[in-house]
Amino acid sequence: MNGPAYPPPASLPAQQVAYDPPIEKDGGFLSGVTDFEKYFDIARNNKVAIIAVLAVALALGLIATMLATPLYRSTTRIEISQEEQNVTNVEGVRDDRLRADRAFLPTQYELLESQSLASRVARELDLANDEAFLNAYQIQPVSGANLEPAITGVLLENIEIAPIINSTLVDISFSSPSPEVSAMVANGWADAFVTENLDRRFGATRDARDFLEERLQQYRDRLEVAERALIAYATEQGLVAVEMPREDGDSAGTASQTLVASELAAFSGALQEATAQRIAAEAALASRSGSNSASDADYGTGTAAQLRARRAELQVELANLRSQFSPSYPPVQALQAQIAELERVINQEQSSSQDRLRANYREALAREQRLQSQVNQVQSNYTDQRQDSVEYNILQREVETNREIYAGLLQRYREIGVVGVGESNINVVDAAQVPGAPYTPSLIRNLLISLVAGLVFVILGLYAYDFLNQTLRDPRQVRDRLGLNLLANIPRIPEGDIVEELQQSYSELYEAYFSLTSSIAFAAGGNVPRSLMITSSQPGEGKSLTAVAIAYLLARQGKKVLLVDVDLRKSGVGKYLSIDTPMGMSQYLLGNDDWQSLVIQSTPLEDFDVIPAGRKPLSAAELLSSGRFQRLLDEAAPLYDHVILDAPPVLGLADAPMIAPALDGVLLVIEANGGKWRHLESAVSRLRQANAELLGAAVTKLDERNAMYGYGSGYGYGYGYGGERKAESETVAPA
């Protein structure tokens, strides 16, 4: 024996056994384990497959790059201005851009990608006869065939319109296997778009001219008809219109009125003037008749006024002389004679002035009467004519309206002739140049795309793997999903080291199975059951090694142990104990009553006896269902402290559920990362239906794939030994 023996713990009540804390779920995942940790662990466990997928993706990217045809891209940059002329300024003929500015640039982008523009480019560049273009796209000309649809499709497939954000600039890019063809088509595309835009604008101008010509002819005819109607009516009614300057001072325009109205206005003005003159003459005559004194009023000429002034001077001079000399003084007499003569002349002048005033009054009165008579006659004619002028004015307004509309249309027609199409609102900013190198395929870009595609595939694969994987990864789920106590976690050990590991009391495997033995004692009420069956849901989960290890550890406690291999179809005990004999349990069940003669005591793991499976029988279920199996248990009970049975798997066979009720306890062995949940649930259900005493489950073959959950190689105490051991690809051989 190697190493000291570790006695199992003292007897404890079963309800005090606590193997792992309950599992708490959050959103379908185990509490404490994030999605990132889970998927990182899956990726780490499948790193070889992930590296292979990424390598294949990069290889495909490299192959695609090598097989791809080099393409050259050439770009022409143009500017599209929103300033366009409104060539008509007439209601009903307006540019749609004025009503939908927001749609202007998007409309231009769509026009740049239109099939009509592509057809125009094909025609203007004569691509149907361009050998460089035809060879670049491997288009074979056929006699009599129309290549324009095929060429148009190629152009639309390889053209790219890229507006520059927050600007009116647009990049026109064309890709082809030929750099010269790319530059030629890119520049031709821009030129064709400019030409097409000018054609559209010229078409708008031409349409406007046609429209204005039509309207001009219409209003010319209307104006002629209106003028003829006006003249005919004026002639019929005897209305003579006189053109007069407008009151607003516009010398270019005139207003018209009838001749009678003009005469009435003239005679009225003359009558007012004659009346004023008559009133003035009458007033002057009345004033003269009321006073004969020269001082009252002077109706004479300027000579009379001079004479009165001279008389006043002489009178002053005479008064001065009289104050100094006598009346007989000669100068006094001379002055008196002069004054008398002046008075005679003044009187004559006053008499003549009064006669003139009477004559003036009579003349003014006669003139006023004549003018009044004429005004009355003209006014009578004007009153009659006003009745006829209503219709005349209507006809005249119609003539003026038609004349104004005609003048406006004629002016706009002249402006269109002067302005014409005007400048184009589309300008080429940068012409396309012949590219010096292909833009695709790019090895770096393709490898990056392949790498990203590979990563996406890997991520989807990891998600699908996690979604579809129904194997046990966290041993704590045993209690949650199966309702069984988790008795122990057994690490994966390389196949060649199993017996050696089990014999080392400080090894990780020894510690794990020792813990399992102790947990079985706890689960059974404090002691390991006298008869214990080890089974699994399917082959290869480690039940045979578990049976050997439990028998070995119990024997090291000083117990007398019998290990019985009842897996008659595929024995696994002989592999670990180096047993190679055709004699065994099958012979006893077939009728050999001396089962003790079949016991083997010499094995690599001494201290316990073994009954091997023996030769494979034809019907193992029938043999186990006979009373001889129970008889063996009854006979071995007095001789051994414990009988450990390595039973067949539960699923697909009736052996284990059939013999389980006869035993004191059943241990279910579950392979980590291998046992399917649906298989495990079915196995537990069958054992419970058979009334088996299920003590719990042991999870085997834990490795680095379970490290995230705190299990796997190096998870245990191990005395420093297990932490240094690395899991290898070889697994424990199936039991």
C-alpha positions in Angstrom: 0.0 0.0 0.0 1.2 3.5 -0.8 0.4 6.4 1.5 -1.6 6.6 4.7 -5.2 5.5 4.9 -7.9 8.2 5.4 -10.8 6.9 7.4 -14.2 8.1 6.2 -15.8 10.7 8.4 -18.0 9.8 11.3 -21.6 9.0 10.8 -23.7 12.2 10.1 -27.4 12.6 9.4 -28.1 12.7 5.7 -29.9 16.1 5.9 -26.7 17.8 7.0 -24.9 17.0 3.8 -24.3 20.1 1.8 -22.2 19.6 -1.4 -22.7 22.8 -3.4 -24.7 26.0 -3.0 -27.9 26.1 -4.9 -27.7 27.4 -8.4 -29.3 30.8 -9.0 -30.3 31.7 -12.5 -30.5 35.1 -14.1 -31.9 35.4 -17.6 -31.2 31.8 -18.4 -27.6 31.8 -17.4 -25.8 30.7 -14.3 -25.4 33.4 -11.7 -21.9 34.7 -11.3 -20.9 33.7 -14.9 -21.1 36.5 -17.4 -21.9 36.0 -21.1 -18.4 37.2 -22.0 -16.8 34.7 -19.7 -18.9 31.9 -20.9 -18.3 32.6 -24.6 -14.6 33.2 -23.9 -14.4 29.9 -22.3 -16.1 28.2 -25.2 -13.7 30.0 -27.6 -10.7 28.9 -25.5 -11.8 25.3 -25.5 -12.4 25.4 -29.3 -9.4 27.5 -30.2 -8.1 25.0 -32.7 -11.3 25.0 -34.6 -11.5 28.8 -34.4 -8.0 29.2 -35.7 -8.8 26.8 -38.5 -11.9 28.7 -39.5 -10.0 32.0 -39.5 -7.1 30.4 -41.5 -9.6 29.2 -44.1 -11.3 32.6 -44.3 -7.9 34.3 -44.8 -7.0 31.7 -47.4 -10.2 32.3 -49.3 -9.6 36.0 -49.2 -6.1 35.5 -50.6 -7.4 33.2 -53.3 -10.2 35.7 -54.2 -7.7 38.5 -54.4 -5.4 36.5 -56.7 -8.3 35.5 -59.0 -10.0 38.8 -59.1 -9.7 41.1 -62.1 -7.9 44.4 -61.3 -10.3 47.4 -61.6 -9.3 51.0 -62.2 -11.5 53.8 -60.9 -11.4 57.4 -62.3 -13.4 60.3 -60.8 -14.7 63.5 -62.2 -16.0 66.1 -59.7 -18.7 68.5 -60.8 -20.6 71.4 -59.1 -24.4 71.6 -59.5 -25.6 75.1 -58.7 -29.3 75.7 -57.8 -29.4 79.1 -59.6 -31.4 78.7 -62.8 -33.1 81.3 -64.9 -36.9 81.7 -65.0 -37.2 82.4 -68.7 -40.8 83.3 -68.9 -42.0 85.1 -65.7 -45.5 84.4 -66.9 -48.2 82.7 -64.8 -48.4 79.0 -65.7 -44.8 78.8 -67.0 -42.6 78.5 -64.0 -39.6 76.4 -63.0 -40.5 73.5 -60.7 -37.4 74.2 -58.6 -39.1 77.4 -57.3 -41.8 75.2 -55.7 -39.5 72.3 -54.6 -36.0 73.5 -53.7 -35.4 70.6 -51.4 -36.0 68.1 -54.3 -33.5 69.9 -56.7 -30.3 68.1 -55.7 -31.8 64.7 -55.2 -33.4 65.0 -58.6 -30.0 65.8 -60.1 -28.5 62.8 -58.5 -31.2 60.6 -59.9 -30.7 62.1 -63.4 -27.0 61.4 -63.1 -27.9 57.7 -62.7 -30.6 57.6 -65.3 -30.7 55.2 -68.2 -31.3 58.0 -70.7 -28.0 59.6 -69.7 -26.2 56.3 -69.9 -27.6 55.8 -73.5 -26.4 59.3 -74.4 -22.9 58.6 -73.1 -22.8 55.4 -75.1 -23.8 57.4 -78.2 -21.6 60.4 -77.8 -18.5 58.3 -77.0 -19.4 55.8 -79.7 -18.7 52.9 -77.3 -20.2 50.4 -79.7 -17.2 50.9 -81.9 -14.6 51.5 -79.2 -12.3 48.4 -79.2 -10.8 49.4 -75.8 -14.2 49.5 -74.1 -15.5 46.3 -75.8 -12.3 44.4 -74.9 -12.4 45.6 -71.3 -15.8 44.1 -70.8 -15.4 41.3 -73.3 -18.4 42.4 -75.4 -18.3 40.8 -78.8 -19.8 42.9 -81.6 -22.3 41.1 -83.8 -23.1 42.3 -87.3 -26.5 44.0 -87.3 -26.9 43.7 -83.6 -27.7 46.7 -81.4 -25.1 46.8 -78.6 -26.5 49.9 -77.0 -28.7 48.1 -74.4 -25.8 45.9 -73.3 -23.4 48.9 -73.2 -25.9 50.9 -71.2 -26.3 48.1 -68.7 -22.5 47.9 -68.3 -22.3 51.7 -67.8 -25.0 51.8 -65.1 -23.5 48.8 -63.3 -20.0 50.4 -63.0 -20.9 54.1 -62.5 -21.0 55.5 -59.0 -22.5 58.9 -58.1 -21.2 60.1 -54.7 -22.5 63.5 -53.5 -20.2 65.4 -51.2 -22.0 66.0 -47.9 -22.9 69.6 -47.0 -22.0 70.9 -50.5 -23.2 71.0 -54.1 -20.2 68.9 -55.3 -20.8 65.5 -56.8 -18.2 62.8 -57.7 -18.8 60.8 -60.8 -16.7 57.6 -60.6 -16.4 54.9 -63.2 -14.6 51.5 -62.7 -13.3 49.3 -65.4 -10.4 46.9 -66.2 -8.8 49.6 -68.3 -7.5 52.9 -66.7 -8.0 54.8 -70.0 -11.6 53.6 -70.4 -12.3 54.6 -66.8 -11.1 58.2 -67.3 -12.8 58.5 -70.7 -16.2 57.4 -69.5 -16.0 59.5 -66.3 -15.3 62.6 -68.3 -17.8 61.7 -71.0 -20.4 61.2 -68.3 -19.9 64.7 -66.9 -19.9 66.3 -70.4 -23.0 64.4 -71.4 -24.8 65.6 -68.2 -23.8 69.2 -68.8 -25.0 69.0 -72.4 -28.3 67.3 -71.4 -28.9 70.0 -68.8 -28.3 72.7 -71.5 -30.6 70.9 -73.8 -33.3 70.9 -71.2 -32.8 74.6 -70.5 -32.8 75.4 -74.2 -35.9 73.4 -74.6 -37.5 75.5 -71.8 -36.5 78.7 -73.6 -37.8 77.4 -76.9 -41.1 76.4 -75.3 -41.3 79.9 -73.7 -40.7 81.6 -77.0 -43.3 79.5 -78.7 -45.7 80.2 -75.8 -45.1 84.0 -76.0 -45.4 84.0 -79.8 -48.8 82.3 -79.5 -50.0 84.7 -76.8 -48.6 87.7 -78.7 -50.6 86.7 -81.8 -53.7 86.3 -79.7 -53.4 89.7 -78.0 -52.5 91.4 -81.3 -55.7 90.2 -82.8 -57.6 91.2 -79.7 -56.1 94.7 -79.8 -56.9 95.1 -83.5 -60.5 94.1 -83.0 -60.9 96.4 -79.9 -59.4 99.4 -81.8 -61.7 98.8 -84.8 -64.7 98.6 -82.6 -63.7 101.8 -80.8 -63.2 103.8 -84.0 -66.4 102.5 -85.5 -68.4 103.5 -82.5 -66.8 106.9 -82.3 -67.5 107.6 -85.9 -71.1 106.4 -85.6 -71.7 108.6 -82.6 -69.6 111.5 -83.8 -67.2 111.3 -81.0 -63.8 112.9 -81.6 -61.1 111.9 -79.1 -58.2 114.3 -78.4 -54.9 112.8 -77.0 -53.6 114.7 -74.0 -50.6 114.2 -71.7 -51.2 112.2 -68.6 -51.5 114.1 -65.3 -48.9 111.9 -63.7 -46.2 113.4 -65.8 -45.5 110.3 -67.9 -44.6 111.8 -71.3 -44.6 108.3 -72.8 -48.3 107.8 -72.1 -51.4 109.9 -73.1 -55.0 110.1 -72.1 -57.8 110.7 -74.6 -61.1 112.7 -74.3 -63.8 113.8 -76.7 -63.5 117.1 -78.7 -66.8 118.4 -77.1 -65.3 117.9 -73.7 -62.2 119.7 -74.7 -64.2 122.6 -76.2 -66.4 122.8 -73.1 -63.3 123.0 -70.9 -61.8 125.8 -73.1 -65.0 127.9 -73.3 -65.5 127.5 -69.6 -62.1 128.9 -68.9 -62.6 131.8 -71.3 -66.0 132.6 -69.8 -64.5 132.7 -66.3 -61.8 135.1 -67.5 -64.4 137.3 -69.4 -66.6 137.4 -66.3 -63.7 138.5 -64.2 -62.8 141.3 -66.7 -66.4 142.5 -66.8 -66.6 142.6 -63.0 -63.3 144.6 -62.8 -64.5 147.1 -65.5 -67.9 147.5 -63.7 -66.2 148.2 -60.4 -63.8 150.8 -62.0 -66.7 152.6 -63.6 -68.8 152.6 -60.5 -65.9 154.0 -58.5 -65.4 156.8 -61.0 -69.0 157.8 -61.1 -69.2 158.1 -57.3 -66.5 160.8 -57.0 -65.2 163.7 -59.2 -62.2 164.4 -57.0 -58.9 163.5 -58.3 -58.0 162.3 -54.9 -60.8 159.6 -54.8 -59.5 157.6 -57.7 -57.4 157.9 -60.8 -59.0 156.2 -63.8 -56.7 158.1 -66.2 -53.3 157.3 -67.6 -50.0 158.0 -66.0 -50.0 161.5 -67.5 -52.8 162.6 -65.3 -51.0 161.4 -62.3 -47.9 163.4 -63.3 -50.0 166.5 -63.9 -51.5 166.2 -60.4 -48.1 165.8 -58.9 -46.8 168.9 -60.8 -49.9 170.9 -59.6 -49.2 170.0 -56.0 -45.6 171.1 -56.4 -46.7 174.5 -57.9 -49.2 174.9 -55.1 -46.6 174.4 -52.5 -44.3 176.8 -54.2 -47.1 179.4 -54.6 -48.0 179.2 -50.9 -44.4 179.9 -50.0 -44.3 183.0 -52.3 -47.5 184.3 -50.9 -46.2 184.2 -47.5 -43.4 186.5 -48.5 -44.8 188.6 -51.3 -48.1 190.2 -52.3 -50.5 188.8 -54.9 -49.3 191.3 -57.5 -45.9 190.0 -57.3 -45.2 188.7 -60.8 -43.8 185.3 -59.9 -46.9 184.8 -57.8 -49.1 185.6 -60.7 -47.1 183.3 -63.0 -47.5 180.4 -60.7 -51.2 181.0 -60.4 -51.5 181.0 -64.2 -49.6 177.7 -64.4 -51.8 176.1 -61.8 -54.9 177.1 -63.6 -53.7 175.6 -66.8 -52.8 172.4 -65.1 -56.3 172.1 -63.6 -57.8 172.6 -67.0 -55.7 169.8 -68.5 -56.5 167.6 -65.6 -60.2 168.0 -66.0 -60.0 167.2 -69.6 -58.0 164.1 -68.8 -60.5 162.9 -66.2 -63.4 163.3 -68.6 -61.7 161.3 -71.3 -60.8 158.5 -68.7 -64.5 158.0 -67.7 -65.5 157.6 -71.3 -62.9 154.9 -71.7 -64.1 153.1 -68.5 -67.7 153.0 -69.9 -66.4 151.7 -73.2 -64.3 149.0 -71.5 -67.3 147.9 -69.4 -69.6 147.6 -72.4 -66.9 145.6 -74.3 -66.4 143.2 -71.3 -70.1 142.7 -70.9 -70.6 141.9 -74.5 -67.7 139.4 -74.6 -69.1 137.7 -71.4 -72.5 137.3 -73.0 -71.1 135.8 -76.2 -69.0 133.3 -74.3 -71.9 132.4 -72.0 -74.0 131.6 -75.1 -71.2 129.4 -76.5 -70.8 127.6 -73.2 -74.5 126.9 -73.0 -74.5 125.5 -76.5 -71.4 123.3 -76.0 -72.6 122.2 -72.6 -75.8 121.0 -74.2 -73.8 119.1 -76.7 -71.6 117.6 -74.0 -74.6 116.5 -72.0 -75.9 114.6 -75.0 -72.5 113.2 -75.8 -72.0 111.8 -72.2 -74.8 109.4 -72.8 -72.9 107.9 -75.7 -69.4 108.0 -74.0 -70.2 105.2 -71.5 -69.9 102.5 -74.2 -67.0 104.5 -75.7 -65.1 104.4 -72.5 -65.7 100.6 -72.1 -64.3 100.1 -75.6 -61.4 102.4 -74.9 -60.5 100.6 -71.6 -60.5 97.3 -73.5 -58.2 98.8 -76.1 -55.8 100.1 -73.4 -55.8 96.7 -71.5 -55.0 94.7 -74.6 -52.4 97.3 -75.6 -50.6 96.9 -72.1 -50.7 93.1 -72.2 -49.4 93.1 -75.7 -46.6 95.5 -74.8 -45.6 93.4 -71.8 -45.5 90.1 -73.8 -43.5 91.8 -76.6 -41.0 93.1 -74.1 -40.5 89.6 -72.5 -40.2 88.1 -75.9 -37.4 90.5 -76.7 -35.7 89.7 -73.4 -35.7 85.9 -74.2 -34.2 86.7 -77.6 -31.4 88.6 -75.9 -30.8 86.3 -73.0 -31.1 82.9 -74.7 -30.1 79.9 -72.7 -27.5 81.7 -70.6 -24.7 80.1 -68.5 -24.9 76.4 -67.4 -25.5 75.8 -63.7 -23.3 72.7 -63.9 -19.5 73.1 -63.9 -16.7 70.5 -64.0 -14.4 71.2 -61.0 -11.9 68.4 -61.5 -11.6 66.3 -64.7 -10.9 62.6 -64.4 -7.3 61.5 -64.8 -6.0 58.1 -65.9 -5.4 56.1 -62.7 -2.0 54.8 -62.2 -2.9 51.7 -60.1 -6.0 49.6 -59.6 -8.2 50.3 -56.6 -9.4 46.7 -56.3 -8.6 44.0 -55.5 -6.8 45.2 -52.4 -5.1 42.4 -50.6 -5.2 44.1 -47.2 -8.8 45.0 -47.5 -9.8 41.6 -48.7 -7.9 39.9 -45.9 -9.6 42.2 -43.4 -13.0 41.5 -44.9 -12.2 37.8 -44.8 -11.0 38.0 -41.3 -14.2 39.9 -40.2 -16.3 37.4 -42.1 -14.4 34.6 -40.3 -14.9 36.2 -37.0 -18.6 36.6 -37.7 -18.8 33.0 -38.6 -16.9 32.0 -35.5 -19.2 34.2 -33.3 -22.3 32.7 -34.9 -20.8 29.2 -34.5 -20.0 29.8 -30.8 -23.5 31.0 -30.3 -25.0 28.0 -32.1 -22.6 25.7 -30.2 -23.7 27.2 -26.9 -27.4 27.1 -27.9 -27.3 23.5 -29.3 -24.8 22.1 -26.7 -26.8 20.0 -24.3 -23.8 18.6 -22.4 -23.1 19.2 -18.7 -20.5 21.9 -18.2 -21.2 23.2 -14.7 -21.5 20.3 -12.2 -23.8 22.4 -10.0 -26.5 21.9 -12.6 -26.8 18.3 -11.4 -28.9 19.4 -8.4 -30.9 22.0 -10.4 -31.8 19.9 -13.4 -31.7 16.3 -12.1 -32.6 16.8 -8.4 -29.6 14.7 -7.3 -26.9 15.5 -4.8 -23.5 16.3 -6.4 -21.3 13.9 -4.5 -17.9 14.6 -6.1 -16.1 16.1 -9.1 -13.5 13.8 -10.7 -10.8 15.3 -13.0 -9.7 14.0 -16.3 -6.5 11.9 -16.0 -4.3 10.5 -18.9 -5.2 6.9 -19.6 -1.8 5.5 -18.9 -1.5 7.1 -15.4 -4.8 6.1 -13.9 -3.7 3.2 -11.7 -0.6 5.0 -10.7 -2.5 8.2 -9.9 -5.0 6.2 -7.8 -2.2 4.7 -5.7 -0.7 8.1 -4.8 -2.5 9.4 -1.8 -1.5 12.9 -2.6 -2.6 12.8 -6.2 -5.6 14.8 -7.5 -7.4 11.6 -8.6 -7.0 10.0 -5.2 -8.3 13.1 -3.4 -11.3 13.3 -5.7 -12.4 9.7 -5.2 -11.7 9.9 -1.5 -14.1 12.8 -1.4 -16.6 10.8 -3.4 -16.4 7.9 -0.9 -16.9 10.3 2.0 -19.9 11.9 0.2 -21.5 8.5 -0.4 -21.2 7.9 3.3 -22.9 11.2 4.1 -25.6 10.6 1.5 -26.3 7.1 2.9 -26.7 8.3 6.5 -23.2 8.1 7.7 -21.8 4.9 6.3 -21.1 3.6 2.8 -23.9 1.2 1.8 -23.1 -2.5 2.0 -24.2 -3.1 -1.6 -23.5 -0.2 -4.0 -24.1 -0.1 -7.7 -22.2 2.2 -10.0 -23.9 3.0 -13.3 -24.1 5.7 -15.9 -26.5 6.9 -18.6 -24.4 5.6 -21.5 -21.0 3.9 -22.0 -17.7 5.7 -21.6 -18.6 8.0 -18.7 -16.1 6.5 -16.2 -18.3 4.2 -14.1 -15.8 1.3 -14.2 -12.9 3.4 -12.9 -15.3 4.8 -10.3 -16.2 1.3 -9.1 -12.6 0.3 -8.9 -11.6 3.4 -7.1 -14.4 3.1 -4.5 -13.5 -0.5 -3.9 -9.8 0.3 -3.5 -10.4 3.2 -1.1 -12.8 1.2 1.0 -10.3 -1.7 1.2 -7.7 0.8 2.4 -9.9 1.6 5.3 -9.6 -2.0 6.4 -12.9 -3.1 4.9 -13.4 -6.4 3.2 -14.6 -5.5 -0.2 -15.9 -7.5 -3.2 -16.0 -5.8 -6.6 -18.4 -7.5 -9.0 -18.4 -6.7 -12.7 -22.0 -7.2 -13.8 -21.5 -5.3 -17.1 -21.6 -8.6 -19.0 -21.7 -7.0 -22.5 -18.7 -4.7 -22.3 -16.6 -5.1 -19.2 -14.4 -2.3 -18.1 -13.0 -3.5 -14.8 -10.5 -5.9 -16.4 -8.8 -3.0 -18.1 -7.8 -1.3 -14.9 -7.0 -4.5 -13.0 -5.3 -6.3 -15.8 -7.7 -9.2 -15.7 -7.9 -11.5 -18.7 -9.9 -14.6 -18.0 -13.0 -16.1 -19.6 -14.4 -17.1 -16.2 -16.5 -14.8 -14.2 -20.0 -13.6 -13.4 -21.6 -14.9 -16.6 -20.5 -18.5 -15.6 -22.1 -18.2 -12.2 -25.3 -16.9 -13.6 -25.3 -19.8 -16.2 -25.2 -22.4 -13.4 -21.8 -22.5 -11.7 -22.8 -22.6 -8.0 -19.2 -22.1 -6.7 -19.0 -18.3 -7.1 -16.1 -18.1 -4.7 -13.9 -20.1 -7.2 -14.4 -17.2 -9.6 -13.1 -14.6 -7.2 -9.7 -13.1 -8.2 -7.6 -11.8 -5.4 -4.4 -10.9 -7.2 -4.7 -7.5 -8.9 -2.5 -4.4 -9.2 -4.7 -2.8 -6.7 -4.6 -5.2 -3.8 -6.8 -5.4 -0.7 -10.1 -6.2 -2.4 -11.6 -9.2 -4.3 -12.9 -9.1 -7.8 -15.4 -11.2 -9.7 -14.9 -10.4 -13.4 -17.6 -10.3 -16.0 -16.5 -13.5 -17.7 -17.4 -14.6 -21.2 -20.1 -12.5 -22.9 -23.4 -14.3 -22.7 -26.2 -14.3 -25.3 -28.8 -12.7 -23.0 -27.4 -10.8 -20.1 -30.8 -9.4 -19.1 -32.2 -12.9 -18.6 -29.3 -14.0 -16.5 -29.4 -11.0 -14.3 -33.2 -11.3 -13.8 -32.8 -14.8 -12.5 -32.7 -15.5 -8.7 -29.0 -16.4 -8.9 -27.9 -12.7 -8.8 -29.9 -12.1 -5.5 -28.5 -15.4 -4.2 -24.9 -14.1 -4.8 -25.7 -10.9 -2.9 -27.1 -12.9 0.0 -24.2 -15.3 0.1 -21.6 -12.5 -0.1 -23.1 -10.3 2.6 -21.7 -12.3 5.6 -18.3 -12.5 4.0 -17.8 -8.9 2.9 -18.3 -5.5 4.4 -19.1 -4.0 1.0 -20.2 -5.3 -2.3 -19.5 -2.9 -5.2 -21.1 -3.6 -8.5 -20.0 -2.1 -11.8 -23.4 -2.2 -13.6 -24.2 -1.6 -17.3 -25.4 1.8 -18.6 -29.0 2.7 -18.0 -30.1 3.8 -21.4 -30.9 1.1 -24.0 -30.6 -1.7 -21.5 -32.8 -3.2 -18.9 -29.9 -4.5 -16.7 -29.3 -1.6 -14.4 -32.9 -0.7 -13.6 -33.7 -4.4 -13.1 -31.0 -5.0 -10.4 -31.0 -1.6 -8.8 -33.9 -2.3 -6.4 -32.0 -5.2 -4.8 -29.1 -2.9 -3.7 -28.7 -0.5 -0.8 -27.6 2.4 -3.0 -27.0 3.5 -6.5 -24.4 6.1 -7.7 -24.9 7.7 -11.1 -21.7 8.7 -12.9 -22.0 11.6 -15.4 -19.3 12.6 -17.9 -18.6 16.3 -18.0 -18.9 17.8 -21.5 -20.2 14.5 -22.8 -23.3 13.5 -21.0 -26.4 14.8 -22.8 -29.1 16.3 -20.5 -31.9 14.4 -22.2 -30.0 11.2 -21.7 -29.3 12.0 -18.1 -32.9 12.9 -17.4 -34.1 9.8 -19.0 -31.6 7.6 -17.0 -32.6 9.2 -13.7 -36.3 8.8 -14.6 -35.8 5.0 -15.3 -33.9 4.5 -12.1 -36.5 6.3 -10.0 -39.3 4.3 -11.7 -37.4 1.1 -10.7 -37.4 2.4 -7.0 -33.6 2.5 -7.0 -32.0 4.2 -4.0 -30.3 7.0 -5.8 -27.6 8.5 -3.5 -26.4 11.1 -5.9 -24.1 11.7 -8.9 -20.4 12.0 -9.5 -19.2 14.2 -12.4 -16.1 12.8 -14.1 -13.6 13.9 -16.7 -13.6 17.6 -15.7 -10.9 19.5 -17.5 -9.9 23.0 -18.6 -13.3 23.4 -20.4 -14.9 23.5 -17.0 -12.4 25.9 -15.4 -14.7 28.8 -15.7 -17.1 27.2 -13.2 -14.2 26.4 -10.8 -13.6 22.8 -11.9 -11.1 21.0 -14.0 -7.4 20.3 -13.9 -5.8 22.0 -10.9 -9.1 23.0 -9.3 -8.6 20.9 -6.2 -6.3 21.2 -3.2 -4.1 18.5 -4.7 -1.0 19.3 -2.4 0.4 21.3 -5.3 0.5 18.3 -7.5 -2.7 18.5 -9.4 -2.3 22.2 -10.1 0.8 21.4 -12.2 -0.8 18.6 -14.2 -2.1 19.4 -17.7 -5.0 17.7 -19.3 -4.1 15.7 -22.4 -6.2 14.7 -25.4 -6.4 11.1 -24.4 -9.4 10.6 -22.2 -10.3 7.9 -19.7 -11.2 4.8 -21.6 -14.9 4.0 -21.8 -16.2 1.7 -19.2 
